[in-house]
Amino acid sequence: MRKNRTDKKSEFKSGFIIVFLTFLIITTSIFLFLVSNDNYHKGIIIQGVDVGGLSITEAQTKIQNNFKEKLSDEKIRFKYADYNLEIEGREIDYSYDYKATLNEAYSLGRKGSYFERIDTILNLYKNPIYIEVIPTYNEEKLDTIIDNIKKNIDKSPKDAEIFKKGNAFIIKDEKIALVLNVEKSKSIIVDKLKNHKYKEPIEIELLVEEIVPKVMATDLKKIKDLLGIYKTSFNSNNKNRTTNVTLSAKKMNGKVVMPQEIFSFNEVVGPRTEEKGYLSAHVIFKGELIDGFGGGVCQTSSTLYNAVLLSNLKIIQRSKHTIPSTYVPKGQDATVSYGVLDFKFQNTLDIPIYIESYVYKNEMIVKIYGKKVDDIDIKIESVIDEVVKRSIETKDDHELDEGIEKIEEKGRDGYKVTTYKYYYKNGKLIKKERLSKDYYRPTNQILIKGTKKVVAPIIDHNIDIENNTDIEEVI
């Protein structure tokens, strides 16, 4: 009885081993077949096309046939507001990279160890993988398309403009700038092309930025009040000087200075050269009057300086002349020299200001308009603290007879001047402010003295006076 049981157990074990070995051989054979199979594994779907079990050539043909019709009429649309551009895909060589996609799909289940590959293959049966075909395009051709789009979309900003006609201001509206953001738009385009679903149209919204101009009509409309006016006179018979003053005045006329903006006389008026139409007239150089192009322009800057003071704006840079000017009180001049000395002021108001600058007959006139924010009136006064008398410098002249004197240079007295700014409200002084202390150095008077000895004439008393025809020269 015990022997029979032992035989039965032995037979069962032998049968189990045979079954297991058979299963192992079959399974191993199946796995070996799967691993060594040259076709695409089951569970691989490319762009909606099942390529499982197909050879590489069969899969490529099937994918190409699936896309052939779509690629023939592929359209790409670029849009922004009213702007629309449609191009055909072939204009940028838009296509699909079948080779890369097929290679990617073919590598599934063919990487890693034997067991890793088996695991991937089995998972594909349970969870199929969907692979999108990778789109391709010619980047250089795309850049050319984008450049052309930019040329059609971009619009330069244009500031609002203001003109004074008679006693009224005329205002032209600004124009908003449009600028295609090439970098960001291209990023959107590339993303759309790479992630394009072949059954959907390719529509790309371009990224365009709006840039508001610096000067807006709404701000210019606030300019209504005359803040300050100043006039200086000149000799209109001096044609060259008159021309220079007129040219520089025209350069400033109509200039708008925005809130907190700094006005530079040299930047606005520009170089005073013969090419710009300026003529030769007296200029001050090292304390002396000499001829130079643009002589007289300092009268324009000095007139502006005083108008700015009366408008209660902030002076940033101002320099006096080396000698006093004749057209403004001492201490109230502002000299300029292109590239060397500048006159600058800042618009400290919350709204723009408008400069009206012109020549009328023999007067240089500057008016500054804005919006009066208080009832303060400004007055400017210069006080001569001291007159520094000129010294007399004597030079001997050995060619000039002794006792004779003549003035070679008159020289000038010097002045120490303090300029004050007075603030009045309702006719009452509420504040006094010192603007500047200026010193105009004296220049010596040069006196020439003769040192040549005078020899008395010798008279011969034997000369027959009546018969000598040269007597008048001797006498």
C-alpha positions in Angstrom: 0.0 0.0 0.0 2.8 2.4 0.9 4.6 1.5 -2.3 1.7 2.4 -4.5 1.4 5.8 -2.9 5.1 6.4 -3.5 4.8 5.5 -7.2 1.8 7.8 -7.6 3.7 10.7 -6.1 6.7 10.0 -8.4 4.5 9.9 -11.4 2.8 13.2 -10.5 6.1 14.9 -10.0 7.3 13.6 -13.3 4.2 14.7 -15.1 4.4 18.2 -13.5 8.0 18.6 -14.5 7.1 17.6 -18.1 4.2 20.0 -18.3 6.3 22.9 -16.8 9.2 22.2 -19.1 6.8 22.1 -22.0 5.2 25.4 -20.9 8.7 26.9 -20.4 9.8 25.8 -23.8 6.7 27.2 -25.5 6.8 30.4 -23.6 10.5 30.9 -24.2 9.9 30.2 -27.9 7.1 32.7 -28.0 9.2 35.3 -26.2 12.2 34.6 -28.4 9.9 35.0 -31.4 8.6 38.3 -30.0 12.0 39.6 -29.2 13.6 38.6 -32.4 10.6 39.7 -34.6 11.7 42.2 -37.2 8.2 43.7 -37.6 6.7 46.5 -35.4 5.3 45.1 -32.2 1.6 44.9 -31.6 0.1 47.9 -29.8 2.0 50.6 -31.7 -0.2 53.3 -33.3 1.4 56.1 -35.3 -0.8 59.2 -36.0 -4.0 57.0 -35.7 -2.5 54.2 -38.0 -2.0 50.8 -36.4 1.4 49.5 -37.6 1.6 46.5 -35.3 2.9 43.5 -37.1 4.0 45.5 -40.2 7.4 45.6 -41.6 9.4 48.8 -41.7 8.6 49.3 -45.4 4.9 48.4 -45.0 4.6 50.8 -42.1 6.3 53.7 -44.0 4.0 53.1 -47.0 0.9 53.0 -44.9 1.8 56.2 -43.0 2.7 58.1 -46.2 -0.5 57.1 -47.9 -2.4 58.3 -44.9 -0.8 61.8 -45.0 -0.3 62.2 -48.7 -3.7 63.9 -49.4 -3.5 66.1 -46.3 0.0 67.4 -47.1 -1.0 68.4 -50.7 -3.3 71.2 -49.4 -1.8 72.0 -46.0 -2.5 75.7 -45.2 -0.9 77.8 -42.5 -2.8 81.0 -41.4 -1.2 83.9 -39.5 -3.6 86.3 -37.9 -3.6 89.6 -35.9 -6.6 91.8 -35.6 -7.5 92.7 -39.3 -4.3 91.3 -40.6 -4.5 87.8 -42.2 -1.9 85.9 -44.2 -2.3 82.4 -45.5 0.5 80.4 -47.0 0.9 76.9 -48.2 2.9 74.5 -46.2 5.3 73.8 -49.0 6.4 77.5 -48.8 8.3 76.6 -45.7 8.9 73.0 -46.6 6.3 71.9 -44.0 6.1 68.1 -43.8 6.3 65.2 -41.4 9.5 63.4 -40.3 8.3 59.8 -41.0 11.8 58.4 -40.7 12.3 59.8 -37.2 8.8 58.7 -36.0 9.1 55.2 -37.5 12.5 54.8 -36.0 11.2 55.9 -32.6 8.3 53.4 -32.9 10.5 50.6 -34.1 12.8 51.0 -31.1 10.0 50.1 -28.6 10.7 46.6 -27.1 14.2 46.6 -28.6 16.1 48.3 -25.9 17.4 47.1 -22.5 17.8 43.6 -21.2 15.9 40.5 -22.4 13.4 40.8 -19.6 13.0 44.6 -20.0 12.2 44.0 -23.6 9.7 41.3 -22.9 8.1 43.5 -20.3 7.7 46.4 -22.8 6.3 44.1 -25.5 3.7 42.6 -23.1 2.7 46.0 -21.8 2.1 47.1 -25.5 -0.5 44.4 -25.8 -2.3 45.7 -22.7 -1.6 49.5 -23.2 -1.1 50.5 -26.8 1.2 53.5 -27.4 0.1 56.4 -29.7 2.9 58.2 -31.4 2.5 61.5 -33.2 4.4 62.1 -36.5 7.0 64.8 -35.9 6.4 67.8 -38.2 9.3 69.5 -39.9 9.9 72.9 -41.6 12.6 75.0 -43.1 13.6 77.5 -40.4 15.3 79.9 -42.8 12.1 80.1 -45.0 10.0 80.6 -41.9 12.2 83.5 -40.8 11.7 85.1 -44.2 7.9 84.8 -43.8 8.1 86.3 -40.3 10.2 89.2 -41.6 7.6 90.0 -44.3 4.8 89.8 -41.7 6.7 92.2 -39.5 7.1 94.7 -42.4 3.3 94.6 -42.9 2.3 94.9 -39.3 4.8 97.2 -37.7 3.8 100.8 -37.5 6.0 103.5 -36.0 4.6 105.6 -33.1 3.8 109.2 -33.8 3.5 111.7 -31.0 0.5 114.0 -30.8 1.3 117.4 -32.2 0.4 120.9 -31.1 0.6 124.1 -33.0 -0.2 127.7 -32.0 -2.2 129.6 -34.5 -3.0 133.1 -33.5 -4.2 132.8 -29.9 -5.5 129.2 -30.2 -3.8 125.8 -30.0 -4.4 123.2 -32.7 -3.8 119.5 -31.7 -3.3 116.5 -33.9 -3.8 113.0 -32.3 -1.1 110.6 -31.7 -0.6 107.2 -33.5 -0.1 104.0 -31.5 2.9 101.9 -32.6 2.5 98.3 -33.5 5.5 96.0 -33.2 5.5 92.3 -34.0 7.3 90.5 -31.2 9.4 88.3 -33.5 10.9 86.1 -30.7 7.7 85.3 -29.0 5.6 85.0 -32.2 8.2 82.6 -33.6 8.0 80.5 -30.4 4.2 80.3 -30.8 4.5 79.4 -34.5 7.1 76.7 -33.8 5.0 75.2 -31.0 1.9 75.2 -33.3 3.8 73.5 -36.1 5.4 70.9 -33.9 2.3 70.0 -32.0 -0.1 70.3 -35.0 -2.8 67.7 -35.2 -3.0 66.8 -38.9 -6.8 66.9 -39.0 -7.0 70.4 -37.7 -6.2 73.7 -39.6 -3.0 75.5 -38.6 -4.0 78.9 -37.3 -1.5 81.1 -35.5 -2.3 84.2 -33.5 0.7 86.5 -33.8 1.9 88.4 -30.7 1.9 92.1 -31.5 2.7 94.7 -28.9 1.3 98.2 -28.8 3.6 101.1 -27.8 2.0 104.3 -26.7 3.8 107.5 -27.9 5.5 109.7 -25.4 3.2 112.7 -26.3 -0.5 112.1 -26.1 -3.3 114.5 -27.3 -5.1 114.2 -23.9 -2.0 115.7 -22.2 -1.5 118.5 -24.8 -5.1 119.6 -24.4 -4.2 120.7 -20.8 -1.8 123.4 -22.2 -3.8 126.6 -21.8 -2.1 129.2 -19.7 0.8 131.6 -20.4 3.3 130.8 -17.6 6.1 133.2 -18.5 7.2 135.6 -21.3 10.5 137.5 -21.8 11.7 139.8 -24.5 15.1 141.2 -25.5 16.0 143.6 -28.2 18.9 143.8 -30.7 20.1 145.9 -33.6 18.2 144.6 -36.6 20.6 146.4 -38.9 23.2 143.8 -38.0 22.0 141.3 -40.6 24.3 138.4 -39.6 23.4 138.6 -36.0 19.7 138.9 -36.8 19.9 135.8 -39.0 21.6 133.8 -36.2 19.0 134.8 -33.6 16.1 134.0 -35.9 17.5 130.6 -36.9 18.0 129.5 -33.2 14.6 130.9 -32.3 12.9 128.8 -35.0 14.6 125.6 -33.7 13.0 126.1 -30.3 9.6 127.2 -31.5 6.9 124.7 -30.9 9.0 122.5 -28.7 7.0 120.4 -26.2 8.7 119.5 -23.0 7.0 116.6 -21.1 6.6 116.4 -17.3 10.0 115.8 -15.6 11.8 116.0 -19.0 15.0 118.0 -19.2 15.3 120.5 -22.0 18.8 120.9 -23.5 19.4 124.1 -25.6 22.3 122.5 -27.5 20.3 119.3 -28.3 17.2 121.3 -29.5 19.0 124.0 -31.4 21.9 121.9 -32.7 25.3 122.9 -33.9 25.7 126.5 -35.1 27.6 126.0 -38.4 27.8 127.5 -41.8 26.2 124.4 -43.2 23.1 125.1 -41.0 22.8 128.6 -42.3 24.5 130.5 -39.5 26.6 133.5 -40.3 29.7 135.1 -38.8 29.0 137.7 -36.1 30.6 138.8 -32.8 31.0 136.0 -30.2 32.8 136.2 -26.8 36.0 134.2 -26.6 38.2 134.4 -23.5 36.7 137.7 -22.5 37.1 139.3 -25.9 34.7 139.9 -28.8 35.7 138.1 -32.0 33.9 137.0 -35.1 32.5 133.4 -35.2 29.7 131.5 -36.7 26.5 131.7 -34.7 27.3 134.9 -32.9 24.0 136.1 -31.3 22.7 132.7 -30.3 23.4 133.4 -26.7 20.7 136.1 -26.8 18.2 133.3 -27.7 19.4 131.2 -24.7 19.4 134.1 -22.3 15.9 135.1 -23.4 14.8 131.5 -22.8 16.5 131.5 -19.4 14.5 134.5 -18.2 11.2 133.1 -19.5 11.9 129.8 -17.7 12.6 131.7 -14.5 9.3 133.6 -14.8 7.5 130.3 -15.5 8.9 129.0 -12.2 10.6 125.9 -13.7 13.8 124.3 -12.5 17.1 125.4 -13.8 19.5 122.4 -14.3 22.5 124.1 -16.0 23.3 127.7 -16.6 26.6 129.6 -17.2 27.2 133.3 -17.3 29.3 135.1 -19.9 32.8 136.3 -19.1 31.7 139.8 -19.8 28.2 141.3 -19.2 25.7 141.2 -22.0 23.9 144.3 -23.3 20.5 142.6 -23.9 19.8 141.4 -20.4 20.6 142.7 -16.9 23.9 141.6 -15.4 23.4 138.2 -13.7 20.5 137.2 -16.0 22.4 135.9 -19.0 22.9 132.3 -20.0 25.8 131.6 -22.4 26.0 128.5 -24.6 28.6 126.9 -26.8 27.8 123.8 -28.7 29.7 120.8 -27.2 31.1 122.9 -24.4 28.5 125.0 -22.5 24.7 124.2 -22.4 21.6 125.7 -20.9 19.2 123.1 -19.4 16.0 123.3 -17.4 13.5 120.7 -16.2 9.7 120.8 -16.6 8.7 120.2 -13.0 4.9 120.4 -13.8 2.6 117.4 -14.1 1.6 118.4 -17.6 3.6 119.3 -20.7 4.8 122.8 -21.5 4.9 124.5 -24.9 7.7 126.9 -26.0 6.8 129.7 -28.4 10.0 131.4 -29.7 10.2 133.9 -32.5 11.7 137.2 -33.7 9.5 140.2 -34.3 11.2 143.3 -35.8 14.1 143.9 -33.4 12.9 141.8 -30.5 13.6 138.2 -29.5 10.5 136.8 -27.7 10.0 133.6 -25.7 6.7 132.5 -24.3 6.1 129.4 -22.2 2.7 127.8 -22.0 1.3 125.2 -19.6 -1.2 125.0 -16.9 -1.0 127.4 -14.0 -1.3 125.4 -10.7 -1.2 128.4 -8.3 -1.6 132.2 -8.3 2.1 132.9 -7.7 3.8 135.6 -9.7 7.5 135.7 -10.2 9.9 138.6 -10.5 13.6 138.6 -11.1 16.0 141.3 -9.9 19.8 141.6 -10.1 21.7 143.7 -7.6 25.2 145.0 -8.3 27.1 144.3 -5.1 30.4 145.8 -6.2 32.0 147.5 -9.2 35.6 146.4 -9.6 37.4 149.2 -11.4 39.6 148.3 -14.3 43.4 148.7 -13.9 45.5 150.7 -16.2 48.4 148.9 -17.8 51.0 151.1 -19.4 53.2 150.1 -22.3 56.1 152.1 -23.7 56.3 152.8 -27.4 59.8 153.8 -28.6 58.4 154.8 -32.0 55.9 157.2 -30.5 57.1 160.7 -29.5 57.6 161.4 -25.9 54.6 163.1 -24.3 52.0 161.4 -26.6 49.6 158.9 -25.1 46.9 156.8 -26.7 44.5 154.1 -25.5 45.1 150.7 -27.2 42.3 148.9 -25.3 39.6 150.6 -23.2 39.2 147.7 -20.8 36.1 147.0 -18.7 35.1 147.4 -15.2 34.2 144.2 -13.4 31.0 143.4 -11.5 29.9 141.3 -8.6 26.2 140.6 -9.0 23.6 138.8 -7.0 20.3 137.8 -8.7 17.2 137.2 -6.7 13.9 135.5 -7.4 10.8 137.0 -5.7 7.5 135.1 -5.2 4.3 137.2 -4.9 0.8 136.1 -4.1 -2.0 138.5 -4.5 0.5 141.3 -4.8 2.3 140.4 -1.5 5.8 139.1 -1.3 5.8 135.6 0.3 9.3 134.4 -0.6 12.7 135.6 -1.7 15.3 133.3 -3.2 18.8 133.8 -4.3 19.4 132.5 -7.8 23.0 133.2 -8.4 26.1 135.1 -7.5 28.1 136.1 -10.6 31.5 137.8 -11.0 32.4 139.4 -14.3 36.1 140.0 -14.1 37.5 143.4 -15.1 39.9 143.7 -18.0 42.8 146.1 -18.0 42.9 149.3 -19.9 46.0 149.4 -22.0 47.7 152.8 -22.3 50.5 153.4 -24.9 53.1 156.1 -23.9 55.6 157.5 -26.4 59.2 157.4 -25.2 60.9 158.8 -28.4 62.9 161.9 -27.6 61.9 164.9 -29.6 64.8 166.9 -31.1 64.3 170.7 -31.3 64.8 172.1 -34.9 68.0 174.2 -35.6 67.3 177.6 -37.2 70.0 179.3 -39.3 69.5 183.0 -38.9 71.4 183.7 -42.2 68.7 182.1 -44.3 67.0 184.5 -46.6 63.5 184.0 -45.4 61.9 185.9 -48.2 63.6 183.7 -50.9 63.3 180.3 -49.2 60.4 178.3 -50.5 60.8 175.5 -47.8 60.2 177.9 -44.9 56.7 176.5 -44.2 58.0 173.0 -43.6 60.6 174.3 -41.2 58.1 176.4 -39.4 
